Amino acid sequence: MQHESNKSGQGDGEDQERNGEVVVLDSVSLREKSNSTSTSTSTSDADPSGYIVPSQEKSLSTIFEIAQMLTGLGQLESKLASVIERLPSLVQMRRGIVCLFDHDGGPKIVVDEARSQGHDARCEVSLPQKAIDQIVASGQPLMVENVALHSAFSPSDVEMLDAAGDTRVAFIGVPIDIDEKVVGTLSIDRIAHNGTRAQFEDDLRLLTMVASLLGRTTKLHCFFAGDRGRLMDEEFRLQKQLSEIKPHGREHKKVQVDGIIGDSPALRALLEKIEVIAKTNSTVLLRGETGTGKEMVAKAIHEHSARTKRPYIKLNCAALTETVLESELFGHEKGAFTGAFNARKGRFELADKGTLFLDEIGEISASFQAKLLRVLQEQEFERVGGNQTIKVDVRVIAATNKDLEEAVARKEFRADLYYRINVVPLLLPPLRERRTDIPLLAARFLKNFNNENGRALVFDSSAIEFLMSCEFPGNVRELENCVQRTATLAQGSSIVRHDFACCHGQCLSAKLWKCGPGEMARQPSPNFSLPARLSMPSPEAITAVQPVGSELTPLGPPGRPAVGAAKLTDRERVIEAMERSGWVQAKAARLLGLTPRQIGYALRRHGIEIKRF
């Protein structure tokens, strides 16, 4: 029987979307490999054919290796191929085949040997179809010591197995089942010679164990494939709904969200998406640079949804350790740990029937990602120290400014968790892409300042022009800080261009982001590009800022920067400060204009041993 094979090189998810299409991994090239992979005769026995029978310890070790391969990351076909490659170390075999069937029972075959030898991936291979059908129908293993004499093998099958003439070929096949339903087979054939019946039965038991592992792996892959398929369908439906919004509909009803200010095209498009997304219960992933207002957008989605009268709970995942984060999200029982004097509900319980906002989700540890994945998939969990399963109905909105795709590639973030939270990705535009909103935002921030401080400041036209020329890598948050700082120090009744610290080389943000004084990132410097997200500056970059108006006496000659990132590499400069301060880190930090944490970093970096007196 001939079948077309699937093309190789498909991703794990695509393999799963086939929902169990037959995959056949043919290992004809392993006919003679078994002799070279066997153990020494001191721990194994040789059968009359010369094949060295693996010891029990060797067999268990091989099964353990197979189990490890199946639980690792990778495509399903690759895992099955690895199993076939390890089988000669477990049983005597000439060829091994793994078959997985689709829902209709029709085999669609992939020939592994053809791909590995550079042949056409769509070549065809024949199987002992009647024998395979008997295994599937009965759900029982099939062991044949001579295929030429058994009714389950046609003459063409015998010829295919090279069993003509005096060559006696044996066949062993076992079913692969999921929840008592046969979904495939694992089979081998070999030259029989004079092997004993006991050896056949031992090999049958070992193959049955391997088939059980294959069944569990296939079930897991099918589960994640179906789950991912549903998520992709939901994302496609929502994206299509967004794309079908009519232009005149946008003009007819302008979406208004409290706290989100602006009228730029980029912001209007974002507000329209918020209105559409809020009508569903789909998980949302907010992406954007720091300071773009992800928390405000999450709140807006909740308030425009059907859950608006239900709880809205938020949590910053980066602010807590793994153990504290688990207790905060899942709650804990009385006596679960030291200090747990009473039972306490977690954020998931508090957000039941409402919305849970998880900020900085890209910062959680790999071990906690697995725990969070289960809650997001099943909407159920147990409190810390408890064994009672709690069911909840929570809509999750996650946010990050981290490149999750890169983190998945580096295996720092689980791919399955990525697919779970990335159902509806929503990218928030940076302030430099909505410059026309800067006057409105600045006016609102100045109004808030006036109300809080009893002043009546206004912006001069030159001040607005200057603000619109800035890049603001810190986005809306940096703009708000800039307005408050300038309003605080302004002498007149109106704020003009020269009131801004940037015009006097005193803008700390400009220095922090490596931009020249007076330009405030008007043009990105050659050493700084504006990526999809802005990472936080390193400790060395932070030390490049000298506090304005500091009364400390920095080390070094006048006219030079008090402290710079390059200065921390000057070992003698740090030692001099420590000696002048009597080797007290806090005093040395003040001399250098650093924080105690930064001076500690410098001491460790240069390997300076602290003297004790």
N, C-alpha and C positions, 0 to 999 in steps of 0.2 A: 504493500500500500504506500502511495507516495503523497507527500504533503509539501506545501510551501512553507518556508521558514520565515520567522520574524527577522527583521533587520537588527543587527547588533548595534551597540552604542547608545541605546535609549537610556534615559534616566530612570532612577528608581521609581519615581512617581508615575512615569508613563507605563512602566512595566505593570504597575498595580492597576492602572486604569483599564488594562485588558481584563481585569477581574478573573485571573486564573486561566488565560489562554494557555494552550499546551506549550510548554517549553521542553525541548528534548536536548540534552547535553550528551553528545556521543563521544566516547573516550576510546575509540579503536586503537589510538596510538599508545594505549597503556597495556597492550597485550603482554609485552615482555618485561614491563616495569616492575612487576611485583617481586621478582627475584632480587632486584637491587635494593629494595626498600625494606627487606625483612631483617629481623634481628639475628644475632649470632646464635650458633647451634647450642651454646651453653645455656640459653634461656628459651629456646624454641625447639620444635620437633619438625623433621622433614617428612613429607608424605612420599609415596612411591614415585610420584612424577618429578620429584626434585624441588617442589615448592616448599619453602620453609614456613611452617605454620606459626603465626605469631603467638607469643605467650599471652596469658591472660592479662598480665600487667601492661604489655605492649598494646593489646586491643583496647583496654580501658583508656590508656593514654591517647590513642588515636581518636576514640569517640569523644573524649574531652576536647581535643583540638577541633574536631568537627563542630561541636557545640559552640565553642568560642567563635569560630568563623561565622556561624549562622547568626549569632547575636550581635556581630559587629555591624558597622555602617557599610553601605554599598548596594549595588543593584542586585535584584533577586537572581538574575541569570548568572552574575558573577559568583554569588554565593553557591549556587548549585554546581557551577563548574569547579569550584574549589573542593566541594564535597567529592565529586567524581575523581578528582586528582588524588585525593587522600584514600580512596577506597582500596587500592592495591596494597596499602599497608595494613589493611584490616582483613581482607579476604582474598582468596585466590580468584583472579578474574582476568578475562581477556578484553572485554568491552563492558562498559557500564552506561546505562541510560536512565535519565530522570524525565518522566512525562507528567505534565500538568495539563488538565483539560479545561475547556471553557464550559459555560453553562449548558451548551447544547451537546456536549460530549464529543464534539468534532475536533480532532487533533490538528493543531497548527504547529509545525515543527521548526525548531531552530537547530541547526547542526553545528555544534561547537567546533568540531574538528575542521570543518570546511573553512570557517572564519579564521581559525588560528593558523591555517596553512596558506591563507591568502586566496582561497577559492571563492567563487561566487556565493554570497551569503544566502542566496535564494535556491541553492541546490537542494535536492530531494534525498530522502533517506527512507529505507523500508524498515518496518517493525514487524515482529511476530504478532500481527494484529489479533489473531484468534486467541492467543495466549494472554495478551493484554486485556482483551474483552472478558475473558474468563476470570481474571483477577478482579477486575472492576465489578463484574456482576455478582461474584460470590463474596467479595470483600475479604477473601482468604489468600494466603500466600500460595504460590505455585512452585514446586520443586521437581525438576525433571532431570534424571541422570543421563538420558540419551534422547535428544530431541527427535532423532530420526525414527524412533519407535513410538512417539507419543502423538495422540490424535489432535492435540492443540497446535501442532506445527504442520503446516502444509509443505508440499515439496519445495515451493519457492522459498519458504522460511528456512527449510533445511539447507537449501543451496546458499541463501544469504548468510547463514551462520557457518558456512564452510564445513558442514557436517557430512558431506558426501564421502563415500568410500569407507575406509577404515577409521577415519577420524571420528571419535565419539565426543560430542559436545554436550555439556550439561547446562542447564538454565535454572536460575533462581529469580523469582519475581515476588515482590511484596507490595501491598497497597499503601498509598499515602492518603490518610483520611483527616478530615476536619469535622469534629463533632459527629463522629460515626458516619460521615458521608465521604465516600471515596472520591478524591479529586485528582488522583494521579497514581503513578506506579514508579517503583525503583527496581530495576532489574539488572542482572549481570549474566554473562555466559562465559564458559571456560572450557578448555580441553579436559575431559573427564579423567582419562587414564585409569588408575586403579584406586581412586580416592574412596575412603570408607564412608558409610552412611552417617557415622557420627560427625565426620568433618562437614558433610553437607548440612546437617542439622545445626552445628555450631555457627556456620556461615549464615544460615537462615535467621538465627536468633540475632546475630550482629546486624544484619541488614534491616531486621524489623525495628531495632533500636534506632538506627539511622533514619528510617522512614518516619518514625514518630517525631524525631527532631525536625525533619523536613516539613511535616504537617503543621507543627506549631509555628515554624517560621513563615510558611505560606499564609497561615491564618492571620498572623500579625501584619504581614505586608498588605493583604487584602483589606484589613481593617483600616490601616492608614491611607490606603489608596482611595477607598470609598469616602473616608472622611475628607480627604483633600479634594476629591472630586466635588463633593457637596459645597465645600467652601469656595472653590473656583466658580462653580455655577452661580452661587449667591453674589460673588464679586462681579461676575459678568452681567448679571441681571441689574445690579445697582449702577454699574458703569453705563450700561445701555440706557437706563432711566435718566441718568444725568445728561447723557448726550442728546436726549430727545426733548430737553427743555427748550421751548420756543423762545426766540429773541423777544417777540412782542409780549410774551408772558413775563419776561424779566422787567420790561418797562412798565407793565401794568401794575405789578406789585413789587415794590422794593423791599427786600428782606431787611429787617432791623433786629439787631442783637444788642442787648444792653452791655455796655462796657467795651464793645468793639467799635472803634471810631475810624471812619475813612469812607471814601467814595471812589477809590481807584478801581480800574477794571479787575486787577488781580484780587482785591478784597471783595468786590461784588461777586466774582465767580466763587470765591470761598464761601461766602454767606449763602449762596444758592445751593451749594453742595451740602452745607450744614442742614438746611431746611429739608432736603431730600433724605439725607442719611438719618435724620432724627426720627423719621416715620417708621423705621425698622428697628429690629432688635439685634442687628448684626454687630459683631465686634469691630471696633474702629482702631486703627493705628495712626496716631498723629505724628508726622515727621516734620522736622524743621530745625533751623538754627536756634541757639539759645536766645531767649528774649523775644520770640515771635508771638507769644501768647497762647501756647498749647493748653495751659490750664484753663484759660478763659474760653477757648473753643470747646473744650470738653464740657464745661459748665453749660455752654449754649446748646450743645447737642442734647444734654439731659433736659434742659428747660423747655425745649421745643418738641420733646418726645411725649409719648403717652405715659411715661413714668415720672412726669414732672412733679407730681404730688407725692412721690415716693422718695426714699432717702437718696441723697447724693453723697457718697463717701469717697475721699481721696487719700492717697498714700504715696509718699516719695520713696521708691524702693532703694535709691542710692543712699538714703540717710540712715539706714538701719543695717545691722549685721544680720547674717543669715538666720541665726537662732531667734533673734528678736523679730525679724521679718516674718518668720513662720508663726510665731505667737500672735503677732499683730493681725495677720491675714486670716488665720484659721481659729484663733482663740485658744484657750487652754482650760483644762480642768483643775479643780482644787488639788494642790499637792503635786502638780505635774513637774515642778522644779522648785528650787529654793526661792522662797518669796511668793509663791503662788498660793496665797491664803484663801482665795475665793476663785470660783469659776468665772471665766470672762469670755464674752462673745468677741469673735474676730471681725475684721472689716467685711468679709464675705457675708456673715450672718447679719451684720448691721445694714448691709446694702441689699438685703433680700427684697425682691420686687422693684428694686431701684437700679442705680448705676454706680459702678465702682471705677474710679479713675486711678490707674497705676502709672505714675510718672517715673521717668528714667528706668523703664523696664529692661533696657539693654545692659544695666549694671548688675543684675542679679547673678548669683553664682550658678555654675553648671549643675551642681547637685540640687539646688532649689528649683531650677528650671523644670526638672522632671516632676516635682511635686506640684508645681503650678500648672503644668500641662494637664494633669489628671483633673484638676478642678475645672479648668476651662472647657475640657471635653465633656465631662460627665456632670458638671454642676453639683458635685458632691464631694465631701471631705470629712475628716475626723479632726476634732480638736487635739491639740498637743496634750498627750497623756490620757487621751480617751480612746474608746473603741466603738462608739456609736456613730454611724454614718449620718451626716446631716445634709439634706437636700436643700438647694437654694435656687432662686431664679434671679440671676444678676446679669445685667448688661455690662460688659467690660470695655472700657476705653483706655488704651495704653498710649504712652507717648515716649519718644526718645529723640535725641539729637545724634545718636550713634549710628554708624553705618552698619546696619544689621546684616546686610548681604555679605560684607567683608568679614564680619564676625562669624557668620555661618561657614564661610569658606575656610576660616582659620580654626573652625571647630570650637570656638569660644561661645557660640550660641546655638542651641539645638535647632535643627532644621524643622522638626515637627512642631516645635513651639512657634517658630517663625511663621509657618503656614497657618497656625491656629490664630495668631493675633493679627496677621496681615490680611484679614478678609477684605476690609475697605480701607486702603491707605489714603490718607488725606495730607497733602503737602502744604504747609503754611508758607506763604511767600515772605522773604526777608524784606526789611524796610527799604532797602535800596531798589527793590522792584516795585515799590508803591510810593515813590517820592511825593506825589501829589497829596498824600495823606499826612505828610510831615507838618504842614501848617495847622491842620485841624487837631492833630495830636498835641503839638506844642501848645496851642491855645488852651486845650483842656487841662494839660498839666500845670500851666501857669495859673489858670482859674482856680484849680485845687489849692495851689500854693497860696494864692491871695486869700482864699477863704480860711485857710488854716492859720495864716499869720496876720490877718487884718491889713493887708496891703492892697494897692490898686495898680500894679505894674501892667504894662502892655508891651507888645513887641513892636519895635521899629521895623520898617520894610527891609532895611539892610540886614537885620538880624534874621528875618525869615529867609531871605535869599542865601545867607550864609549857612543856615541849618539845612536847606535843601541841597546844598553842594556837598554835604558830608556823607560819608558812606555808612556810618554807624554799624560797625560789625557786631556790636552788642544789641542791635535792633531797637525795639520799642523801649526795652528796659534801659538801655544806654541813653536814649533820647530823653526819657523822663529824668534820669539822674543829671543830665546836662542842663536841663531847664531848671531843676531845683537848685543846683549849684550856682548857676549864673544869676538866678533871681535872688538867692541869699546874699551874694556879694555885690549886686547892682547898687549903685549910688543914687541914680536919678529915678525919675518916675517912669521911664521907659527903658527897655533893654535894647541896646544897639550892638552892632557887630563887634566893637572893640571890648564889650563886656565879657565876651567868651574867652575862657582860659586858653583856648587854642591859639588865639592871636598873639599871646604873650609867651608861647612855648611852655605853658604850665598845665597842659591837658594830660593828665595821667593816662587816660585811655589811649590817647594817640601814641604815647610811648609804649604802653603795654602791648599794643598791636603792631609795634615796630614801624610806625609811620612818623614822618618828619614833623617837627613843631610847626604849628600854624596851618597845617594841611588837613589834619584829622582824617586820615584815610581817604583824602579826596581822590588819590590814585593809589592802588595797592602797590606796596614796595616790591622790588624784585625778589625779595626773600619771603614774601607772604602772598599766597594766592587765596582767593576766597572759595573754599570748597563747598560741597553740598551741605556740609555742616561744619561749624567752627568748634575745634577742640579747645579745652581750657588750656591756658598758658602753663608752661613748666615752672617749677620753683625758681630756676635760673632767670626766666623772663620776668617773674614777679619782683625779684630783687633788683631788676634794672630801674625801678621807680624809686626816686628819693622823695620822701614826704615833703610837701610844700610847707614852708614856715618852720621846719624842724630846728630846734635849738641845740641839737646834738652836734658835736664836732667830729665830722667824718675823718677817717684816715686818708692820707694822700695829699698832694700839693693842691693849692687853690686853683680854681678854674677848671678842674677836671671833675667828671661825674663822681658823686659821693660813693656810689656802689653800682656796679654793673655786673652782668652775667659773667663777663670776662674776668672780673675781679675775683670771683669765687674760685677761679682756677689758679690764682696766685696764692700758693701755699704759705709763703712767707708773710703775706699781708694778714692772713687769718691768724697765724701764730703770733704776730706782733700785737694784734688786738687782744688775743687771749692773755698774753703776758702783761699787757698794760692793765687788764681787768683782774689780775690775780687768778686767772684761769676760772673765772666765773662766767658761764656761758651767757647769762642774761645781760651782764654788763658789756661783754664783748659784742653781743648782738646790737645793743644801743649805740656803741661806738661805730659800728659799721652800718647803722641804719637798717638792721635786719630784725626779724622776729626770732625768738629763741628756737623755733622749729627750723628756720632757715639756717641759722648758725650751726645747729646740730647736723643738718644735711651737709654743710660745707666740711665739717670736721670728719664725718664718715667718708665723704667723697675723697678727701685728700689723705685719709688714713692717719690723721693726727691723734696721737694718744693724749688723753687729758691727764694733766699732772694733778696729783692729790697732795694737799698740804695738811 
